[in-house]
């Protein structure tokens, strides 16, 4: 009789526990990372064998809850993690490529200033001596240089921000791996199948899920549920092994990023195959590429424009100088600075200093070369190696440091301090047929090597009897002879007569003087618009920089959509297997409730039987 | 950053929400397109279209610069034309005067009056030869156009001091847009128009009819040549103007074509965009409706 009571008691207890599991599932239906639990019931076996006086034991000994299981499918979990890694890699690449694209387009776009520069050059060719047109040309030149500087600064900032995000991600990664090691340690102590171990397993999977957003990894789960993590696959270095977590850090490598795992000196490189860090790594290759291309475009503009500009003659009759300067000082305050001082730096025309450092000792400033070979001390402004530094606002604290670097490429391009008259619009040499010429020959002239000692102007080419030509200087010295179509070398120029000159025809060659209105050099500068290098014309080269970002960005977005779709499908499949379905739980609850009620009923019946026996024997 | 996907009974809900979000993103993008009237707002939306748009707008700014160049050259040539006409008038009058002077019955006093008029004509011709453009540069001085190209020296001889060719429409790729060089209109120092007028003055001052008559005949011939030279110059200027006009028309047409091509590349097909917007709105409301029905309660709600 007491057996019935004991059996029913075990039933009531087991079903109450099972109902608790259902209640737990329902309560945690909205908890991220909660895996549906199922309770396993099995017949209870009485320890110590059958009682010796029972001859024919019938029935069992009741029921007991043998364990709580998580309804998890490890393969599906792994699929979701990988898909999640892909989505995050593409998302971060999308974000950073978007930033690079905005740095290259919109207000920073170079196509407009390039087109406007050539437009103003065209105006200059129409009106070579007009000071207003010359001033406009200089303004457009400065605008282009400024746009280059701004784009370069934006790209540098984007790269800096990106590195900052990579650092933050790695810090999170280290936190997660330490958390995982701690969970591993607790799992080791917990009984397998206990509710504690199930909760820890949930926590472990939660950490792994967050880890998968940062890097892709290979995880192994041992019999006790402890996870060991290798990046990015079974052949990579160990991030977490049992209760030890190795520290990870991210370093720039080549154009991208590398994750290094382990203590400094004994660390191993891990390839980044998925997760935010993989996206950041490939974003960095695009940023580096864009910066390099922008620099080479700036160098090309500087080289080409300066070369052609030097060939011309300005309004004062002097040879043209450089149009663009190629260096600009960039001041970076040290991170540890306590003060708010903003320092500006100017570079003297033509100076090319090495790296400098500006420091403040509480009373005086010191501007020194980084190799300590020279320095100046005193109140600002200070000048060293052509760099003038001055404070533009705020105040400095004792010990504040500022690095003064010289920007090159797109960061260094600038308009030289030129007056409108300094723009070399005219060609240096001009040739002209004498008004009395009878033949139809024309003269063409280009730059040549200056002779030593200099010849005396004016220079004349005369057609000799017999069809020969002779180039002579102002005192009758013959500099060169030849035939029509030959280049005749003079002092600083070479001249060619084309067509058929009549005997006695002459051609004068003269240097452009001050205030002359030729436009030869403006036309030569304008021709740079159509001069194609390896990357096409200047406009095409600038288009290419944008296209090299926009095409991968478009592709990244498409791939991101696909990856998100994959991730969602995998997540849904996982949820089907492991999620809490309220309808199922309700059914389960009804079933367990009925079993519970039936067992209570048996207890009641046992009591009634017991009462009946007691009253019968009373 | 999106939160990582974790096992959870409600994870169909974030997934559904994400799907609806995506539809909303597309609606927002179409809305932006409709508001701006442009097919893409950043190159990544249509890289090849953006590239083509960049090429077209570059072409347009170039055509615009060329147009300015042509306008400037046209104005310079028109001013040249006016100057040449005025020089022509002066030469015609000089020829008339020469013919009058060649008449044997004319008195010495009359010749003096004629000589005075010839001086005025010479000044008029000098003004025409030293005509300036709107920025004050001398039209017929070639590249040396800051100073007057024709200046009378102490002896009264007028020589061309210009050099080479002045600016034309080279920036637009046209080599014939520059005004003619002085010698093409007025000849050289020895036989040119100014020399003829000077010879006319000298002939008028010659008292001896025997010497005067052949001198006047030579001047008449020289003036005829000078006149022909001017007419030729005028024709050249006219041809240059016509060439500039043709080029100007071509550029205007090309700009129109470019604008059309640009509109085709970047312009939004409004009908298609609105149709897509309607379709998206419909599917969004359908998704929302079906979501609320599917996830509306569970068995627990029915348990009494």
Interface residues (C-beta under 8 A of the other chain):
Chain A: X26 X29 X30 X31 X32 X33 X34 X35 X36 X72 X77 X80 X84 X87 X88 X91 X97 X98 X101 X102 X105 X111 X115 X116 X118 X119 X121 X122 X123 X125 X126 X127 X128 X129 X130 X205 X206 X209 X210 X212 X213 X276 X426 X430 X431 X432 X434 X435 X436 X508 X510 X512 X513 X515 X516 X517 X518 X519 X522 X523 X526 X529 X539 X543 X546 X547 X549 X550 X551 X553 X554 X557 X561 X564 X567 X568 X571 X572 X574 X575 X578 X579 X580 X581 X582 X583 X586 X587 X590
Chain B: X1 X2 X3 X4 X5 X6 X7 X8 X9 X10 X11 X12 X15 X18 X19 X22 X42 X43 X44 X45 X46 X47 X50 X51 X54 X55 X57 X58 X61 X62 X64 X65 X66 X68 X69 X72 X73 X135 X137 X141 X142 X143 X144 X145 X146 X147 X160 X163 X164 X165 X166 X167 X169 X170 X171 X172 X182 X183 X187 X188 X189 X190 X192 X298 X299 X300 X303
